[in-house]
Amino acid sequence: MPRDLKPFDGVSPYGASYGGGGGAPVQTIDLRRVMVALRRQRRTILLPAVLLGGLGLTYALAKPETYSAHSSLLLDSNVNRSVQQAGGIDTAALPSERIENARVVLESDKLAYDVLDRTGLQDNPSFMDPPRSGFTTAIGQAISTVLRPVAWVRDQITLLTTPAEVEAPAGLAADAARMDPSIAPIDPMLRLAAMRLRGDIEIYRVGQSSAVAVSFTSHDPVIAAEVANAYADAYVQDILVTNAESVGQTNAWMRTRLNELQAQASAAADAAERFAAENGLVELSSGGLLTEQALNELNSGLTAALTEAARAQAVLDTYDRAVAGGVEGLTNSDSSLAIGGEMSEELRARLDTYNDVRARLQRLLSTSGPDHPQVAGLRRTLATTAERLFVELEAMRAEAQSALDVANARVKTLQESVEQASQRNSAQAANLVRLRALQEEAATLSALYQQTLTRSQEIEQQQSFPVSNVRILSYAQVPTSPSGPAVVRTVLAATLLGLFFGMGIAALREWRDRALRTAEDLTEHSGLRFLGYLPMLPRMRRSRPRPHPVPRPAPAPQAPSSAPAAEAPMGSTLPVPARVRPPVIPVPVPVLHYPDSVYAETLRHVRLAAEAAGGSPPVTGVTSFHPYEGRSSVAFNLAGQLGVGLRSVLLIDADSRARGLSRMLGLDRKPGLTDAVAGRGDWKDMLVGIADTNLVVLPCGLEQGGASDDLLTGRTLAQIAAEAGGDFSRVIIDVPPLYPVAQGRAILQELPQFLIVSEWGRTPRSMAETVLAGDPRLETRCLGVVYDRVSLRHLRLYLMPEAMENYLGRSKSYFSMKGR
């Protein structure tokens, strides 16, 4: 049963696959723990489900029968193609928004009032006062009775905070109703009937089509079919009337708008013409203004004149280069003369003659030298030819100069004209911009007028076309079998609701459960050792006191033997000095009456742990994590069992605040440990024996102790343990809890070993983790932890299937047979 804390192995088997061995371990969900938690909370989960399921069944059986009738509408009716073109009907696929719009219209107040006008159900008592189930009526009356005071208080507050209403005269209300029928008051019965219609009508789409089904549920099958058909007819009629009214209103507005647009377009055109005439802006047939065309032509002429002047200047430069050297230059030139452009035939002939003579002279000089007899003749011929060519070049130069002067004069004149035209256009720039704006406005209004006129004619054609894109697919028939109440669906929904509610409560309970219940709860949250479970033992009654023999002196201490039979029998002697005979009280030790119980086996494990720790005599403290009354009972039973087969056991009550052990034994008025600490007697004179056992008790005493008694109590206990070594085989001390008082820690500092008693299901896990975390010395002296007041039946609800604690519940017969 004892369980040691196993060392934590931080190596994850998935470390190599997920980020290497240095990463965090993979967090997984332990389904076994989930199943154990579900099994533990099964009542919490199933009880709300059963209760709500039964409530739903009662409600469904008590509800009266209802009948449902269905009619269907097709929102996108297929019409002939020619009819579609003539009527302007759009046959595109209906989006979901249009189907939702149809649902809103069918569920509106207007359509409900139209249905009431067709059926007159507001005057039908069966429709206005339908039968109700007694269950619903009882619940409604109970709720109204409970909320009646709240409603009265609310009415009083509303009466005090709302100002008094001023009633309008009857004649004024009638006149307002005649002027606007929409503000006329509605009959309360008619309003109630419309509310009932909207509450029982159901609109849904038929599959993925554009068809919509209208379903109405009522206790009367005839009323259900009548209302479903009335809704279908009313919707088709509403679509027709609404389309006709909207088209008529649109057409009337468009006619008014057409007149306005025509007048605006005419006024804009007149304004543009009047502005052009007032400012002298003459517009050509091509669309441009006269001034703009004149300026363009002047710019074109100026460009041509500039080109002509540049050409004349180039020709003049050519002739200037030719005559720059005079006749000598032509005669002594080493290269031929070339003149581009147009020239006369005479000049071309003279130029060719000159170039030919000069070329012959150059060839003769290069071949025969200057001494050749023909050189002189050719020189004379070249000089004559150069003179004639020079005269001709001079004449052509004068002609080129005249052409250049004419071109420059033309350029100057055109520049002046362009400048004057630009100045005129600049002066009229603002007028031109204004004229363009007026013309664009007139054109826009004219185009808008044409578009509006075309659309108006289409709308007039649609208004006169008697076809709608909504038609009735099927009318509702009078149902022959009831559609409700849906008993199975109601019970299933209520059961699922209760199941979810129970699972929520179970999850909350599991989240709030932070108590120590199993060995894993202790070993996983602390480094303490788990020693076992202490189930609840039956309460024992005290026996009547009877005389006891005078105790004999204790025998001298002998070497320890493994056979406990050599010790004094239980209850035969009290190991105290011969000069003292302590009083004996008849208090039963429960564990001695159940020697083969789980409780006794756990205490035997504690005994083995204490013997393994050693010490002479073994001094063991019994403490708890927090103040707990059962700790004293555990110490008492532990001491009683340890006294079986031994000389005797000394049990000391060291809890001066609670005095749980002394009160349990009825020794709270006897002197004891606190009196010994205060020096008012010897502790051996304060001992009290337990009848029929080898157990001697040192009560807590009469003094309450003070703030400075903790350290003195610990030292006194150490001195008592040392002195008791010759008379007692073991010493058990009931130590105050570890938290919140400091007395327990002060006493445990003087003890070699101690046991911690935890209240099963009440001690938080965090306390086991932190209570000794700051004191490693005490943690090494702790023998372990036992759980007290354990319910073995409930313990199995917290155990895994393979947990060894499951054998505790299965071994009851074994323990009982062993005790026979």
NORLIN-V705356 format. One record per helix or strand. SS is the DSSP state (a for helix, b for strand). FROM is the first residue (numbers start at 1). TO is the last residue. If there is no record, write none. Layout:
ss | from | to
SS | FROM | TO
SS | FROM | TO
This chain:
ss | from | to
b | 3 | 3
a | 31 | 40
a | 42 | 62
b | 66 | 74
a | 81 | 87
a | 96 | 106
a | 109 | 119
a | 121 | 123
a | 125 | 128
a | 134 | 161
a | 170 | 179
a | 181 | 183
a | 188 | 200
b | 201 | 205
b | 211 | 218
a | 221 | 278
b | 283 | 283
b | 289 | 289
a | 290 | 322
a | 326 | 331
a | 345 | 368
a | 373 | 427
a | 429 | 463
b | 471 | 474
b | 484 | 484
a | 487 | 512
b | 515 | 515
a | 519 | 523
b | 530 | 535
a | 564 | 566
b | 583 | 585
a | 590 | 593
a | 598 | 613
b | 618 | 624
a | 630 | 642
b | 649 | 653
a | 660 | 665
a | 673 | 677
a | 683 | 686
b | 687 | 690
b | 695 | 698
a | 709 | 726
b | 730 | 734
a | 743 | 748
b | 753 | 759
b | 764 | 764
a | 765 | 770
a | 776 | 781
b | 782 | 790
a | 792 | 798
a | 806 | 810
a | 812 | 818
